[in-house]
Amino acid sequence: LQGVDGRLGTLAADCAVKIAMSDQHLVFTSYTVDAIPVETVLWWREDGVETIVTTANCDDVDSLRKFMEGAEAVSFVSTWLLGETRRRQHKNVIDTSVLLPIAPRICYTSFVSAGLPGPKFSLPFLSQVYNYTESLIFASNLTYNIQRNYLYADNIPHLFAPSWKLYGDTWPLNLNGVAGAYVARSDCAHVCVALLLGRGIPNTVPNVSGPESITDVEIMSYIYIKTGYSAQIIPMTDAELDAYWVAKGLPRTVFGDFEKLQMKLCVDDLTSCREVVRRGLMGEVTDTVEVLTEEKAKGWREVVNGYEGILPRP
């Protein structure tokens, strides 16, 4: 399991040590183990299943080969470095897998709409790198399991809601009231582990959704009921939203300075994520979570409740 230092990867690692069989051996990797709390690493190593936690950098092919050689399956979580860096790193993982004496089954956490037909740049910006990575996997002749995650329900209480109060009690949105079946990040992590451990059908690409389709207005209303805090949604076009966040100093790429900003998404990411919903690409509810994990998918209310401590208040 590559990328256990990030939010999704950490949840996946936590899940893996809980549900792996006693005869299965786990290897968790991060670009640096120092990025992971010491107590977390100790828990992973001591939870009963043989688990190795080590360093592997997606820009260092030799380090990738060391942990991948002999593996039955390799799961890699999309790196946070949007753009050409992410493309290069994903290509390194796939190319390394192909060159191993015994190629592992490859598992990948992709994104809804990555498989849309048509020219690459007709895809939402956020989907383009996932489309590229999937294309590499399909062309590699590797056995694969790819999951296409919907947008996380967590993003609204975790990333968006804390910014409303700081930016004039408003939520600028390029969404037009379209509903989407937002999914819990923890459910995506559970599906990731289920596929890694062999619970999925090889060479399939299921969408991973939450249990119901919901609008952002309804989620905001629920937060108001919980906390008494009210913000105004400001409808915007993609261009208007882009200009709004650029004026606030939000970087266009992940390599910018986010130190003094509440919003931690870059402009292109922020603009395109709601485009995915607006185009109806998250409207369908799937049963992937329940089929692969044998547990009901978490509802958006449960997700919001988990962030109650950071929700804005009057």
C-alpha positions as CSV (number, residue, x, y, z in Angstrom):
1,L,0.0,0.0,0.0
2,Q,1.8,3.1,-1.3
3,G,1.1,6.6,0.1
4,V,0.1,5.9,3.7
5,D,1.1,9.4,4.8
6,G,-1.9,11.1,3.3
7,R,-5.5,11.2,4.6
8,L,-6.9,8.5,2.4
9,G,-3.7,6.4,2.7
10,T,-3.6,6.6,6.5
11,L,-7.3,5.5,6.7
12,A,-6.5,2.6,4.3
13,A,-3.6,1.5,6.4
14,D,-5.7,1.6,9.6
15,C,-8.3,-0.5,7.9
16,A,-5.8,-3.0,6.4
17,V,-4.3,-4.0,9.7
18,K,-7.8,-4.6,11.0
19,I,-9.2,-6.8,8.2
20,A,-6.1,-8.6,6.7
21,M,-6.0,-12.3,7.3
22,S,-3.2,-13.7,9.5
23,D,-1.4,-15.3,6.6
24,Q,-1.3,-12.0,4.6
25,H,1.7,-9.7,4.8
26,L,1.4,-6.0,4.5
27,V,3.9,-3.4,3.3
28,F,3.1,0.3,3.8
29,T,5.2,3.0,2.1
30,S,5.5,6.7,2.4
31,Y,7.9,9.2,0.7
32,T,9.2,9.5,4.2
33,V,8.2,7.5,7.3
34,D,9.0,10.6,9.3
35,A,5.8,12.1,8.0
36,I,3.8,9.6,10.0
37,P,3.3,9.9,13.8
38,V,5.5,7.4,15.6
39,E,2.6,6.0,17.6
40,T,0.7,5.3,14.3
41,V,3.6,3.3,12.9
42,L,4.0,1.3,16.1
43,W,0.3,0.4,16.0
44,W,0.5,-0.7,12.4
45,R,3.5,-2.9,13.1
46,E,2.1,-4.4,16.3
47,D,-1.5,-5.1,15.5
48,G,-1.1,-8.8,14.8
49,V,-0.6,-8.9,11.0
50,E,3.0,-8.9,9.8
51,T,3.4,-5.3,8.6
52,I,6.4,-3.5,7.3
53,V,6.4,0.3,7.2
54,T,9.1,1.7,4.9
55,T,10.1,4.6,2.6
56,A,9.4,4.5,-1.1
57,N,9.5,7.6,-3.3
58,C,7.5,7.7,-6.5
59,D,10.4,9.6,-8.1
60,D,12.9,7.0,-7.0
61,V,12.3,3.8,-9.1
62,D,14.8,1.8,-7.2
63,S,12.9,2.4,-3.9
64,L,9.7,1.4,-5.6
65,R,11.2,-1.8,-7.0
66,K,12.4,-2.8,-3.5
67,F,9.0,-2.9,-1.9
68,M,7.0,-4.1,-5.0
69,E,9.2,-7.1,-5.9
70,G,7.4,-10.3,-4.8
71,A,4.2,-8.5,-4.0
72,E,0.9,-10.2,-5.0
73,A,-0.8,-6.9,-5.3
74,V,0.2,-3.2,-5.2
75,S,-2.2,-0.4,-4.4
76,F,-1.2,3.2,-5.0
77,V,-3.1,6.3,-3.9
78,S,-3.0,9.3,-6.2
79,T,-0.3,11.7,-5.0
80,W,-1.4,15.2,-4.0
81,L,0.9,16.8,-6.6
82,L,-1.5,17.7,-9.3
83,G,-0.2,18.1,-12.8
84,E,2.9,16.8,-14.5
85,T,4.5,15.7,-11.2
86,R,1.6,13.4,-10.5
87,R,1.6,12.0,-14.0
88,R,5.3,11.2,-13.8
89,Q,5.0,9.6,-10.4
90,H,2.1,7.4,-11.4
91,K,3.9,6.4,-14.6
92,N,6.9,5.3,-12.5
93,V,4.7,3.0,-10.3
94,I,3.1,1.4,-13.4
95,D,6.4,1.1,-15.4
96,T,8.1,-0.5,-12.4
97,S,5.3,-3.0,-12.0
98,V,5.6,-4.1,-15.6
99,L,9.3,-4.7,-15.4
100,L,9.2,-6.9,-12.3
101,P,9.9,-10.7,-12.8
102,I,6.4,-11.4,-11.6
103,A,4.1,-8.5,-12.2
104,P,1.7,-7.7,-9.3
105,R,-2.0,-7.0,-9.6
106,I,-2.2,-3.2,-9.6
107,C,-4.9,-1.3,-7.6
108,Y,-5.5,2.4,-8.2
109,T,-7.7,5.0,-6.4
110,S,-9.0,7.0,-9.4
111,F,-11.8,9.5,-9.7
112,V,-15.3,9.6,-11.2
113,S,-15.5,10.8,-14.8
114,A,-11.9,9.6,-15.5
115,G,-13.4,7.2,-18.2
116,L,-15.4,9.8,-20.1
117,P,-15.0,9.5,-23.9
118,G,-13.7,12.3,-26.0
119,P,-10.7,14.6,-26.1
120,K,-8.6,14.8,-22.9
121,F,-9.4,18.5,-22.4
122,S,-13.1,17.9,-22.6
123,L,-12.7,16.3,-19.2
124,P,-12.9,18.3,-16.0
125,F,-9.4,19.4,-15.0
126,L,-9.5,17.2,-11.9
127,S,-10.3,14.1,-14.0
128,Q,-7.5,14.5,-16.6
129,V,-4.6,13.0,-14.6
130,Y,-6.8,10.1,-13.5
131,N,-7.7,9.5,-17.1
132,Y,-4.0,9.5,-18.0
133,T,-3.1,7.0,-15.2
134,E,-6.0,4.7,-16.1
135,S,-4.8,4.7,-19.8
136,L,-1.4,3.7,-18.7
137,I,-2.8,0.8,-16.6
138,F,-5.0,-0.4,-19.4
139,A,-2.1,-0.3,-21.9
140,S,0.3,-2.2,-19.5
141,N,-1.5,-5.6,-19.7
142,L,-1.3,-5.7,-15.9
143,T,-4.2,-7.3,-14.0
144,Y,-5.9,-4.4,-12.3
145,N,-8.6,-3.2,-9.9
146,I,-9.5,0.5,-10.3
147,Q,-11.9,2.3,-8.1
148,R,-13.4,5.6,-9.3
149,N,-14.2,7.6,-6.1
150,Y,-16.8,10.3,-6.0
151,L,-15.9,13.6,-4.3
152,Y,-15.6,13.2,-0.5
153,A,-18.4,14.3,1.7
154,D,-15.6,15.2,4.2
155,N,-14.5,18.1,2.0
156,I,-17.5,20.2,2.8
157,P,-17.2,20.3,6.6
158,H,-13.4,19.9,6.6
159,L,-12.3,22.2,3.7
160,F,-15.2,24.5,2.7
161,A,-17.1,25.2,5.9
162,P,-14.2,26.6,7.9
163,S,-13.6,29.2,5.1
164,W,-17.2,30.5,5.0
165,K,-16.8,32.7,8.1
166,L,-13.4,34.0,7.1
167,Y,-14.6,35.1,3.7
168,G,-17.7,37.2,4.6
169,D,-20.1,34.4,5.6
170,T,-20.4,33.3,2.0
171,W,-19.8,30.2,0.0
172,P,-19.2,30.9,-3.7
173,L,-20.2,28.0,-5.8
174,N,-20.2,27.1,-9.5
175,L,-22.7,24.3,-9.0
176,N,-26.2,25.5,-10.0
177,G,-27.9,23.4,-7.3
178,V,-27.1,20.0,-8.9
179,A,-27.0,17.0,-6.4
180,G,-24.2,14.5,-6.1
181,A,-23.8,11.3,-4.1
182,Y,-20.8,12.4,-2.0
183,V,-18.9,9.6,-0.4
184,A,-17.2,9.2,2.9
185,R,-13.4,9.2,2.6
186,S,-13.2,6.3,5.1
187,D,-15.5,4.2,2.8
188,C,-13.1,4.9,-0.1
189,A,-10.2,3.8,2.1
190,H,-12.1,0.6,3.0
191,V,-12.8,-0.2,-0.7
192,C,-9.1,0.5,-1.5
193,V,-8.1,-2.2,1.1
194,A,-10.8,-4.6,0.0
195,L,-9.4,-4.5,-3.6
196,L,-5.8,-4.8,-2.4
197,L,-6.7,-7.9,-0.4
198,G,-8.4,-9.5,-3.4
199,R,-12.1,-9.0,-2.8
200,G,-12.8,-7.4,-6.1
201,I,-13.3,-8.8,-9.6
202,P,-10.1,-8.4,-11.6
203,N,-10.0,-5.9,-14.4
204,T,-13.1,-4.0,-13.3
205,V,-13.6,-0.3,-12.6
206,P,-16.5,0.4,-10.2
207,N,-17.7,3.9,-9.1
208,V,-17.6,4.5,-5.4
209,S,-20.5,6.7,-4.2
210,G,-22.3,7.6,-1.0
211,P,-25.8,6.2,-0.2
212,E,-27.8,9.2,-1.5
213,S,-27.6,12.1,-3.8
214,I,-27.6,15.5,-2.0
215,T,-27.2,19.2,-2.8
216,D,-24.6,21.4,-1.2
217,V,-27.5,23.7,0.0
218,E,-29.0,20.8,1.9
219,I,-25.7,20.1,3.6
220,M,-25.3,23.7,4.5
221,S,-28.8,23.7,6.0
222,Y,-27.9,20.7,8.1
223,I,-24.8,22.6,9.4
224,Y,-27.1,25.5,10.3
225,I,-29.4,23.3,12.2
226,K,-26.5,21.8,14.2
227,T,-24.6,25.1,14.9
228,G,-26.9,28.0,14.3
229,Y,-24.4,29.4,11.8
230,S,-25.7,30.7,8.5
231,A,-23.8,31.6,5.3
232,Q,-25.0,32.7,1.9
233,I,-24.3,30.7,-1.2
234,I,-23.1,33.0,-4.0
235,P,-23.7,31.4,-7.5
236,M,-20.8,31.9,-9.8
237,T,-19.6,30.7,-13.2
238,D,-16.4,28.8,-13.5
239,A,-14.6,32.0,-14.6
240,E,-16.1,34.1,-11.8
241,L,-15.1,31.5,-9.2
242,D,-11.6,31.3,-10.7
243,A,-11.3,35.1,-10.5
244,Y,-12.7,35.2,-7.0
245,W,-10.1,32.8,-5.5
246,V,-7.2,34.3,-7.4
247,A,-8.1,37.7,-5.9
248,K,-8.1,36.1,-2.5
249,G,-4.5,35.0,-3.2
250,L,-5.2,31.3,-3.6
251,P,-2.4,29.6,-5.7
252,R,-3.3,28.2,-9.1
253,T,-1.1,25.1,-8.5
254,V,-0.3,22.9,-5.5
255,F,3.2,24.4,-5.4
256,G,2.0,27.8,-4.2
257,D,2.0,29.2,-0.7
258,F,-1.0,28.1,1.3
259,E,0.5,29.0,4.7
260,K,-1.8,31.9,5.4
261,L,-4.9,30.7,3.7
262,Q,-7.8,28.7,5.2
263,M,-8.6,27.1,1.8
264,K,-6.1,24.4,1.0
265,L,-7.2,23.5,-2.6
266,C,-5.5,25.2,-5.5
267,V,-7.7,27.2,-7.9
268,D,-7.9,24.7,-10.7
269,D,-8.8,21.9,-8.3
270,L,-11.4,24.0,-6.5
271,T,-13.1,25.2,-9.7
272,S,-13.2,21.8,-11.5
273,C,-14.4,19.7,-8.5
274,R,-17.8,21.3,-8.6
275,E,-17.9,21.1,-12.4
276,V,-17.9,17.3,-11.9
277,V,-21.1,17.5,-9.8
278,R,-22.7,20.2,-12.1
279,R,-22.3,17.9,-15.1
280,G,-24.3,15.2,-13.4
281,L,-21.3,12.9,-13.1
282,M,-22.0,12.1,-9.5
283,G,-25.7,11.7,-9.6
284,E,-25.8,7.9,-9.7
285,V,-25.8,6.0,-6.4
286,T,-23.8,2.8,-6.5
287,D,-23.6,-0.2,-4.1
288,T,-19.8,-0.6,-4.4
289,V,-19.1,0.1,-0.8
290,E,-21.5,-2.5,0.5
291,V,-20.6,-5.1,-2.1
292,L,-16.8,-4.9,-1.4
293,T,-16.8,-4.2,2.3
294,E,-20.0,-5.9,3.5
295,E,-20.8,-2.7,5.3
296,K,-23.4,0.0,4.5
297,A,-21.9,3.2,3.0
298,K,-21.8,6.1,5.5
299,G,-24.3,8.9,5.0
300,W,-23.3,12.5,4.6
301,R,-24.8,13.4,8.0
302,E,-22.6,10.9,9.7
303,V,-19.6,12.4,7.9
304,V,-20.6,16.0,8.9
305,N,-21.1,15.0,12.5
306,G,-17.5,13.7,12.6
307,Y,-16.3,17.3,12.0
308,E,-18.5,19.0,14.5
309,G,-15.6,20.5,16.4
310,I,-14.4,22.6,13.4
311,L,-17.8,23.7,12.0
312,P,-18.3,27.4,11.9
313,R,-20.5,28.9,14.6
314,P,-22.2,32.3,15.1
